[in-house]
Amino acid sequence: MTLLEECPSQSFREACIPVLETKRLTLRAPLLEDAKAVAALVNDRRIAENVARIPHPYRKADAESFIAGANKPDGEAVFLITLRDETIIGACGLTMQDKEQAPELGYWLGVEHWGQGYATEALHAVIDYAFADLGHAALSAAARVTNPKSRRVLEKCGFQWTGVGLCRIRAINSSAPVDRFRLERGIWLALKTWGRMKKVS
């Protein structure tokens, strides 16, 4: 992963957010001109049912509202996930619940991009950014109990299961049970060290 600094010039952008690059992906701040593509991608009930804050149906106005509210200077970091040809395939980021809790990592991918390892690759980049650049001590995450693929993505990124809870899902207008996860900075460091040692050997 490489990190390139970039500050969008749009007046709605209140914070500078880096561009993160992985082997196959580029993660960058969402821009207002992305709204149409984001809306087309997210307007799928299979996505909305597994993400807390996404309504269904999802219209261009919802995408514009999401983009306008992203990356305010309160510790939140929101990235669009794009392929190297700049095709938008999803989004991920960190949300600050409150100062007493670890930031929550969340993500979604367009359905046609499921099962190709993109989510794991993108989350590794955001996790590295959260610990190495933002200096967080821990991260939290959740996945619906009916979504084992999302759970597997979190486990591959080093998250450990901490219990079950309820989460309000906007698209279904109800709460649903979720598996809760946490990743400590020490675990992340150990995994990074192990990964480097594995490459050398």
C-alpha positions in Angstrom: 0.0 0.0 0.0 1.2 3.5 -0.8 -0.3 6.7 0.7 -0.5 9.9 -1.4 -1.8 13.1 0.0 -4.7 14.7 -1.8 -7.1 17.5 -0.7 -10.2 17.8 -2.8 -11.0 21.4 -3.7 -14.8 21.2 -3.4 -16.2 23.6 -0.9 -18.1 20.8 0.9 -14.9 19.0 1.7 -13.9 20.1 5.2 -11.0 17.7 5.8 -8.0 16.5 3.9 -8.1 12.7 3.4 -5.3 10.7 1.8 -5.5 8.5 -1.2 -4.6 4.9 -0.3 -3.3 2.5 -3.0 -3.2 -1.3 -2.9 -2.2 -3.9 -5.5 -5.5 -3.6 -7.4 -7.4 -0.7 -5.8 -7.3 3.0 -5.1 -9.2 4.4 -2.1 -10.0 8.1 -2.2 -12.4 10.6 -0.8 -15.9 10.7 -2.4 -16.6 13.7 -4.7 -19.9 15.2 -5.6 -19.6 14.1 -9.2 -19.5 10.5 -7.9 -23.1 10.6 -6.7 -24.7 9.1 -9.8 -22.3 6.2 -9.9 -22.6 5.6 -6.2 -26.4 5.6 -6.3 -26.5 3.2 -9.2 -24.2 0.8 -7.3 -25.8 1.0 -3.9 -29.4 0.8 -5.0 -29.6 -3.0 -4.3 -31.5 -4.4 -1.4 -28.8 -7.1 -0.8 -26.4 -4.3 0.1 -28.8 -2.1 2.1 -30.0 -5.0 4.3 -26.4 -5.6 5.5 -25.4 -1.9 6.2 -26.8 0.1 9.0 -27.2 3.5 7.5 -28.1 2.8 3.8 -31.8 3.3 2.9 -33.6 1.4 0.2 -34.4 2.4 -2.4 -31.2 4.5 -2.7 -31.4 7.5 -5.0 -29.0 10.1 -6.3 -30.1 12.5 -3.6 -29.1 10.0 -1.0 -25.7 9.7 -2.6 -25.3 13.5 -2.7 -26.2 13.7 1.0 -23.7 10.9 1.9 -20.9 12.6 0.0 -21.7 16.1 1.4 -21.5 14.7 4.9 -18.4 12.6 4.5 -15.0 13.4 6.1 -16.0 16.1 8.5 -13.3 17.0 10.9 -14.5 14.7 13.7 -12.3 11.8 13.1 -14.4 10.1 10.5 -12.7 8.9 7.3 -14.7 7.8 4.3 -13.2 6.3 1.1 -14.6 5.3 -2.2 -13.1 2.0 -3.4 -12.1 2.1 -7.1 -10.4 -0.1 -9.5 -7.3 1.2 -11.2 -9.4 2.3 -14.2 -11.3 4.5 -11.7 -14.4 2.4 -11.7 -16.2 2.8 -8.4 -16.9 -0.6 -6.8 -17.8 0.3 -3.2 -17.0 2.4 -0.1 -15.4 1.9 3.3 -14.4 4.0 6.3 -14.1 4.7 9.9 -16.9 6.3 12.0 -16.3 7.7 15.5 -19.1 6.6 17.8 -17.8 8.7 20.8 -14.5 9.4 22.3 -14.8 6.5 24.8 -15.3 3.8 22.1 -13.0 2.5 19.3 -13.8 3.8 15.8 -16.1 1.5 13.9 -14.9 0.1 10.5 -17.6 -0.3 7.9 -17.8 -1.1 4.2 -20.0 -2.1 1.3 -19.3 -3.4 -2.2 -21.4 -3.5 -5.4 -22.9 -7.0 -5.8 -21.0 -7.7 -9.0 -17.7 -7.2 -7.2 -18.4 -9.7 -4.3 -16.2 -12.7 -3.9 -13.1 -11.3 -5.5 -11.1 -10.3 -2.4 -11.7 -6.6 -2.9 -13.2 -6.0 0.5 -10.3 -7.7 2.4 -7.8 -5.7 0.3 -9.5 -2.4 0.9 -10.0 -3.0 4.6 -6.3 -3.9 5.1 -5.4 -0.4 3.6 -7.9 1.4 5.9 -6.8 -0.5 9.0 -3.1 0.3 8.3 -4.1 4.0 7.9 -6.1 3.9 11.1 -3.3 2.5 13.2 -0.2 3.8 11.5 -1.4 7.3 10.6 -4.3 8.1 12.9 -2.8 6.3 15.9 -5.9 4.5 17.1 -5.5 2.0 19.8 -8.3 -0.3 18.6 -11.0 -0.6 15.9 -14.5 -2.2 16.1 -16.7 -3.7 13.5 -20.0 -5.6 13.1 -21.6 -8.0 10.6 -25.1 -9.3 10.5 -25.3 -12.8 11.8 -26.9 -13.7 8.5 -23.9 -12.4 6.6 -21.0 -15.0 7.1 -19.0 -13.6 4.1 -18.7 -10.2 5.8 -17.7 -11.9 9.0 -15.0 -13.8 7.1 -13.6 -10.6 5.7 -13.3 -9.1 9.2 -11.6 -12.3 10.5 -9.1 -12.3 7.6 -8.2 -8.7 8.6 -7.4 -9.8 12.1 -10.6 -8.9 13.9 -11.6 -11.0 16.8 -15.2 -11.8 17.8 -16.4 -10.2 21.0 -20.1 -11.1 21.2 -23.5 -10.5 19.7 -25.6 -7.4 19.8 -28.4 -5.6 18.0 -28.0 -2.9 15.2 -30.6 -0.7 13.7 -30.8 -1.4 9.9 -32.3 1.5 8.1 -33.3 -0.4 5.0 -35.5 -2.9 7.0 -36.7 -0.3 9.5 -35.8 -2.6 12.3 -33.0 -3.9 14.5 -31.1 -7.1 13.6 -28.6 -9.3 15.4 -25.0 -8.7 14.6 -21.7 -10.3 15.5 -19.4 -7.7 17.0 -15.6 -7.6 16.4 -12.6 -5.8 17.7 -9.0 -5.4 16.5 -6.4 -4.2 18.9 -3.3 -2.3 17.8 -1.0 -5.0 19.3 -2.7 -7.7 17.2 -2.4 -5.6 14.1 1.3 -5.1 14.8 1.9 -8.8 15.4 0.1 -9.7 12.1 2.1 -7.1 10.2 5.4 -8.5 11.6 4.4 -12.0 10.9 3.5 -11.1 7.3 6.9 -9.5 6.8 8.7 -12.5 8.2 6.6 -14.8 6.0 7.7 -12.9 2.9 11.3 -13.1 3.8 11.3 -16.8 4.6 
